[in-house]
Amino acid sequence: MALVVTTGVAVPPDVEVLAVPVAKGADGPELLGDGHGLDPGELAARRFEGKVGETLDTAGSDRTTVMAVGVGDAAEVSLDVLRRSAAALVRAAWKRGSAATTLLDAVPPDVDRAEAARAVAEGAGLAAYRFTRYKSDPDPCRLAGLTLVGADDGAVAAALDRSAEVVSAVYLARDLVNEPAGSLSPRELAARAAEIAERVGLAIEVIDEAGAEALGLGGLLGVARGSDEPPRLIKLTYDPAGADRTVALVGKGITFDSGGLSIKTAEGMMTMKTDMSGGAAVIAAMSALPALGPPVRVVGFVPATENMPGGRAIKPGDVLTTRSGTTVEVLNTDAEGRLVLADGLALAVEEEPDAIIDLATLTGACIVALGPKIAGLMGNDDELVDRVRSAAERVGEPAWPLPLPKEYRKQLDSEVADLKNIGGRHAGALTAGLFLQEFVGSVPWVHLDIAGPSRSDDDDGAVVKGATGAGVRTLLELLAGDPGFPTLPDGNTTFS
């Protein structure tokens, strides 16, 4: 994390920018806390309203710029408002060296102050990200330090430490997804995962093509057949002493998706280096666990391959045998993510976990249903779905529950195999979820379709243009922020 967020009881004397929260009042801009010389009349005259994320620079004393930062209605300031306001602050102070903010003066009494500080730090840190590796004129964020004024207790300091780990993990995911597919092959992704595991203290196993054959990973091997690049199965393990619960994470790791013989359009292929966003989220979330220290064993699986239309590529009508022994008739080679996830989910079940969560840029149908900013959420366990949704909401990564209708399951019936890999024309996100459900048995399971929010076409709050790192914050909130997760089985589980 390039931007360091610290706390202080007063405004440091040498900051270049002081950002002050201003609400949108009924009679014009309304200062919250010490306005530090801001004049509501001047703000109104300059057409500053106090809308969330709105900023306006004014001249302060001692060469300090006092920036008005809009937070909207004072009674409705939430953690998400604080994230968006902090992100706007960073973008407005992009070329400055240091800043301080009194945004915590906007925190309502019913909002935990430490969580508010964490929201500000995460919003600021995530907005400061840029992928500049291939830029000759990178223009990175020059803001190196941000001081939260009026907060220096232990809880706030701990929250800031946690936020730094979370932001660093999101940076890692964004870096992996933004990397061109030509330089991030499945082998390179596995190599980077190994470097990360060694650095942070995770166990790792990388399964090559021969190992995948021995394990019967027919879904992964089938998708990989059309590429000159061999596949890899990445297994990461976080196993703290005393852990009595296990969670398995599975992330789709298609490092480039041409669609195979069911080839995509040229426009449809332009962003397909991002088809490994689920795998990147799993690797990134795992990388932060040793520092955050949740008392739960976590095993992450990333089946990684390219999907290419080579001479050996699977053909529509071919049948693959997956790790679980289930046979799948492949009628559309562009529905490949569910094939590699089938093997990943089967391996996850073998860990006998208390819960499984998979993340994948799985279907365009989910984007049609929910748009580009909301993930689709499906699962076989109501409590687990609720916990994941709640965690996603707390960190500002919205996810919307979708059903898994039993009456749609027959769309996956095949004439020649146990399943076919596509359903009918309609409800594509749901039939994809029903396909995945076939490989988890009775283990509580949730599927996050992040096809929409994994990439953004513009800067929006804590999200930046390009890869967003979608899912990382949700996973870490769930694993390290929910002490009761996962709930041990009590025989009262309900299924959708």
N, C-alpha and C positions, 0 to 999 in steps of 0.2 A: 504494500500500500504506500504510494508516494506521498499522499497527504497525511500528515500527522495531526491528530486531533487531541488536544489536551484540555485541562480545566484550569480555572483561575477564579479567585474571588473578585478580581477587579480587571479592568481593561488594561492590558500590557501597554507600556508607554510608547513602544516602537512599532505598533501595528500600522499597516498602510490602509486597512479598511476596517471599519466597525459597522457591522450589520445589525440593524435594530428592527424588531418585529412591529408591523403596523397592520391593524385590523381594518376590515371594510365595515365602517360604521354606518348607521342610518343617516347621519348628517355629514358624512365624509370620512376621510382617513382618521383612524383612532390609534393613538400611541399606546403601546402596552409596556408598562414599566418605565424606566428612565429613557426618555427620548433622545438624550445626549445631543440636545440642540436642534433636533428636527422640529420643524414648524408645520403643523397640520394644514394651516392655511396655504403655505407655500406648496406643500405636496398636492393639495387640491387644485391650486392654480396651474400646476404642471401636469394636471390630469392623472395623477397617481391615485388609484382607488383603493388599494389594499387587497386586490385579488390574490389568491394563492399563487405564489411563484413570480409575482410582479416585483420588479426591482427598480430603484431610482437612486442615482448617486447625488449627494449634496456635499458642499464644501464644509469640512469640519475644522477644528482648531489643530494647530501643530502639524499641518500638512497631512492630516488624517482625513480620508474620505468617509463620511457617514452615509451608509447605504440603507435606504428604507426597503424592507423585505415584506411583501404582502403575505398574510396568513389567513385571509378570508374572515368569516364571521368568528369573533373571539370566542363565542360559546361552542363552536364546532371544531376547534383546533384538535386534531387527532395525530396519532403517530404518522399516518400517511401524509398529512398536511406538513408536519415537521420535516419529513424526508424530502418532499417536493420543494419546500422553501429553502432548505439547506442546499439542495442541488442547484436551485436558481442562484443562490448566493455564490456558489463556486463558479458557475458559468459567467456571472457578471464580474467576478474578481479574477478571471482566468489568468491575466498577465501580471497580477500583483504577487508579491512575495509572501505576505503574511496577512492574516485577518483574525478578527475576533467577532463574536456574536453574542447578543443577549436573547437569542431565540427562546431560551428556556423561560423567559419572562412571559411567554405566550402560553405556557403549559397550564391547562385547567386543573383545578384541585383534584379531580377524579382520575387524572392520568399520572401514572407512576413516573417520578422524576428521573430515575435511572434509565427506565425504558425510553423516556423522551430524549435523554442525552444520547442513547444508543441510536435512536432513529435519526437524529441530527447528524451524528458521525457517519452512519451508513449512507444517508442521502448525499452528504458531502463527498465521501470517499468514492462512492460509485459514480458520481457525476464527473469526477476528476479523471476517469479512465479514458485512455485513447490507445488504439493499436497502431503503433508507429513504425513497426519493424521495416516496412517497405516504403516509407515516405522519405523523400529527399528533403522535404521541408516539413518536419513532423508537427511543429507547433504544439508541444505537450503543455499540460497545465503547469503553470509556474508557481501556483499557490502551494507552498510547502508546509504551512502550518496554520491551523485554525484553533483558536482558544474559545472554549465555551465558558462564558463569564457567568459567575454566580453559582458554580457547581464544583465542589472539590471534596465531597465526602467519599467514603470507601465504596459505597454501592455504585456511585457514578463512575468512579475510576475503574471498577471491575467491568461495568457495562462497556466502557470505552475499549478496554482490553479485548473484550469479546467481539466488539464491532470490528476491530482491526483484523482479527482472524477471519471473520465472515467476509469482509471486503476483500481480503487477500485471496480467499477461496473463489470468490466470484471473478476476480481478475484472472485467476488461473483458468477458469472455465471459458471466459471470454477469449483469452489468448489462444486456447486450443481450438475453439470453434472458428475464430477469425483466421487462423493459419490456413494458407492455401492447401488444397488437397494434394497438390504436387509435392509438397514438402512435409505433409503429415499423412503418411501412409499408415496402415494398421501396424506395421513393424515399428515405425517411429512413434506412434501413439503409445505402444507398449513400452518402448524404451524410455519415453518421458514419464510414464507412470512408474517405472522402476526407479528412476532418479528421484521422483517425488517420495516414493515409499521409503527409500533409503534415508532421505533427508529428514523426514518427519517421524519415522519409526513405525511404519506399517509392514506387515508381512505381505509378500507378493508372489504370485505364481503366474507365469506367462506360458500359455499352452500354444504350441506351434501347430502347423498343419498335420504333422504326424500324430501329435498328441490328440488333436481334434478327431482324427480318424479313429484312434484307439478308444476315445470316449463316446463315439457314435454321435457326434455333433453334426447330423446330416443337414439341418437347416442352415447353419453357418457355412459349412463346406459347399452346399449347393449354391448359395448366393455368391460365394467367392469364385466359383468355377470360371466365370467369364473374365476375370481380371488376371493380369500378370503378377499382381501383388498378392502374396499369400496372406491368409487371415491370421488373426490372433485372438485368443480368449484371455482376457486380463482378469485375474482374481486378486482382490485386495482384502486384507483382513485387519481389523482393529479389535484386539482382544484384551481388554483391561482386566486386571486381577479382580476376582470376586464377581464378575458379571454372571447373572443368572438368567438373562434374556438375550435373544439373538434376533437381529433384524437383517434381512437380506435386501440389498439394493441391486437392481438390474437396469443397465442403461444401454440403449441402442447406440452402436458405434459404427454406423456406416460412414466411412470417411469421405466417400463421394458416391452419389447416387445418380447414375445416368438413366435409371429405369430398367436397365438390362435390355433384353430384346423387346420388351414393351416400352420402348424408349420414350423419354420425355421430350417435350419441345425444347428448342434452344433457350427460350425464355425460362421455361421451367427448370432448366439445369443450372441457371446462372448462380443460384445461391445454394446449390446442393453440397457444397463443402460443409454446410451447417447441419447435415443429416446425422452427425455424431454428437449433437447437443446433449442428448440424454446420457451418453457415455461420459462426456466431459463433465456433466453435472455430478455424476457418481464419483468420478476420480477427484474432482475438486472438493466435494463434500467430505469424502474420506480423508483428504489431506489435512483438514482442519480438526478432525476428531481427537488426535493425540493432545493437541493444545487445549481444546475445550473440555476434554475429559469426561464425557458421559459414561455412566456405569453400565453400559450395554455393549455386548459383542455385535459388531457390524461386519458383514461380509458383502463386498461389492463385486459384481460381475459385469464385464463389458465385452460382449462379443463384437469384434471389430473386423470389418472387411470393406472392400469396395464392391459396388454393384455395377458391373460393366457388361457390354454386349459382345464379348469375344467369341471366338469360334467354339469354345467349350462351354459357353454359357447355358444355363438351364433354359429349357424351351417351355412355352405354354403347353400344359398337358403332362409334363414330367412329374414324377412322384418322388418325394424326399421322405426319408425316415429320420425322425428327430431323436434326440437323446432319450425321451420318455418312451420311445417305441411307437408313438403315434405317427401315422403316415399322412402326408399332406400332398394333395394334388395342386400344383402351381399353375393357376390359370392366368395370372398377371404377375410378371416378374418385377413390376414396379411396386408390388405389395410385399417387399422383401424384408422390411423391418420386423414384421411379426414372425418371420421365419427364423431370424437369428435370435429374437427374444424368446421364442419357444424353447430353444436350447438353454438360454440363460436362465429362464424361469425353472426349467427342469433341474438344473444344477442347484439353483437356489433352494428348491424344495428339499433336496438331499441334505442340506445343512440343518434340517428340522427347525426352521426359524419360528418365532412367534408372530412374525409379520413379514410380508414381502411388499416392496414398493418398486414399481418400474417406471421409468421415464423415457419418453420417446417422441421424436418428431414423426408421429405415426401417420396422420391422415390430413389431407387437405379438407376433408369433410368437416373436421373439427373447427377449422378456420371459418368455413362457411357458416357453421352453427353458432360460434361464439366470437368470431372476429379475431384480430391479431393480438389482442392484449390479455385474453383470458384462456387459461388452460382447461382442458376437459378432464374431469375427475370421475373415475369409475372404479367399482370394487365389489367384492363379495361379502363385505363385512361393514355393517352400518356404522359401528363405533369407530372403526379405523378410518372410514371415509370422513366422518365428522372431525376426527382429530387432525387429519391431513388438511382438510379445508380450513379449520380454525388456525392451524399453524401458518398456512398460506396467507390468510387474511391478516394475521398479526404482522407479517413482514412485508406486506404490500405486494404479494404475488397472487393475484386473484385466480381462483379455480372454481369452476362451477360443476356441481354433480350432474352426471348424465346417467340414464338407466342402462341396465343390461337386460333387455326384455327377452324372456325365455321363448316367446313366440317367434323371435327373429333368428333363433339358433339354427333352425332348419335351413336357412339360407346357406349355411356352411357345409351342408351334406354333399358329399362327393359320390359320383357314380363308381369310382374305381379305388378310392382311398378312404381313410377315416374322416378326413376333412378336406375342404378346398380352401385356398388362402384368400378368397374374396367372397363377399355376399352379393346382394343385388345392387341396383343403381342407387337405392336410397339408404339412409342411416349408416353411411360408411364408417363413421367413428364408432358407432355402437357395435356393428358386426366385427370390427377389428378388436374391440374390447372383449366380445364374446369368444373370439378366436383365442386370445391370450388366456382367458379364464380356463380354457381346456387344459392348461399346463400347470396350474397351481394346486389342483386337488382341493383339499379342505383347508389349506393354510389361509389365514386372513391376508387379503391381498388388495392393493390399490394400484391402479394404472393412471398415470398422468400423461395426457397427450399434450405435449408442449409445442406442437407444430406452429402455432400462432406466436406465442410470446417468446420463443427462442431467438427471434431476430426482430429488430426494429428498423424502420426506414427513417426514423428521426430521433432526436433527443427528446425525452419525455420524463421529467422527474429524475429518478435515480437510474432510469434506462438510458442508454446511449445508442446511437446509430450503429448498426451491425449486430454482432452477437451480444446477447443480454446476460448470459449466465443463468437463464431461467431454471428454477428448481433448486438451486444450491441453497438459497436462504431458507426455503421451505424445509428442505431436508435437515438442515442444521438446527432450525427452530424446533423441529419435531424430535430430533435425536438428543439435542443438548439443552433445549429450553422447556421440554415437557417431562418432568420427572416421573410421571406415571406411564410413560410410553416405552414399550408397548405393554398394554394390560395383559397380565398372565391369564391364560384361559380359565374361565370359571363355569363353562358349560352353558352360559346364557347368551352366547353369540347369536346375533340375528343376521340373516343374509338377505340381500336385495333380490 
